[in-house]
Amino acid sequence: MRKALLFCLGLLAAPAVADIDTVIDDHILKNTAAFAQSAADLARTANKDCTPDGMKAAYHQAFDAWVRASHIRFGPIESNGEGLAIAYWPDKKGLIPKHLKRVINAKDPVVYDAKLFAGYSVATRGFFALEQLLFDDKFSDYTTDDYRCDLVKAISKDLARVSLQTHAGWVNGFAETLRNAGADGNEVFLTDKEGAQALFTNLLAGMEYIYAQRIARPLGKFERPKPRRAEAWRSNRSMRNIVVSLEALQEMTLMLADGQAWETVELFDSLLTYAKSLDDDIFQHLDENGANFKVQSLREMVANVHEAINAEVGAHLGVVAGFNALDGD
């Protein structure tokens, strides 16, 4: 009933072309630039002090910046295939610690060649490999003269390269391709609606990722939750990543909706207020009924916002979402 009401309300407004310029300039380019800058800072920090104590602040800053940009999965990051090199998660087979042990035990010289390291296994690259080196006791007891320090430097430098490459891809071509969706000669977006559709699809996919991976996966079954399936649990970022991602998705939603999705705005505000009220380490207490119920409530609120976006923003843009991870919930 509620879903039908939201859809009908959304249809009252005539379909509109999204303000793609605003989304490109004030959301995509802003966030990819911030990611490139923070990843460069991370690499510089690693060169100065690659120990866990020296790296953690810059790590969190760079990870925050990546999360804010991570829902934009089309364009340069899709064409260069580097998404998993930034964030290889979920690691369902536990490949990261296995690969890290192998590289460390062999003292593989690949870490001293940036070009070779760029083609190395994604399980030894990106934020989640770095997380284990900085926060997991099995790896984090090293000093500056240890091989692991060189590995930290290599991972950080690689993240700086990938982030800059992603931002440059937007600045040097793809932003204009999206900006001119439907123009003569545009072979990527044949109509202006296709540009709006790509943004809308990535917005919904970002909400679905929070629902299915960041929340539902560690929740598991009520009688058997899986706290260590939570994203970035070693660095206590599981809840932080959800909040940062929701903030970015809310920003994108408001730009696409252009004041036409009042129900979505209200639900999103309530969702963020609730998410920010939860303890940072709540996912590590899912075996406690209170924490479990709170995270279940969070999941339900994410689903409600997703539903509202699908109905109101989709109707405003004149686009329809296909099947997704929340269908049937």
Helices and strands as residue ranges (DSSP letters): H 2-11, H 20-23, I 24-28, H 29-48, H 52-69, H 76-79, H 83-86, H 95-106, G 109-112, H 114-118, G 122-124, H 126-135, H 147-169, I 170-174, H 175-179, H 192-209, I 210-216, H 217-219, G 227-229, H 238-257, H 262-277, G 282-285, H 289-308, I 309-313, H 314-317
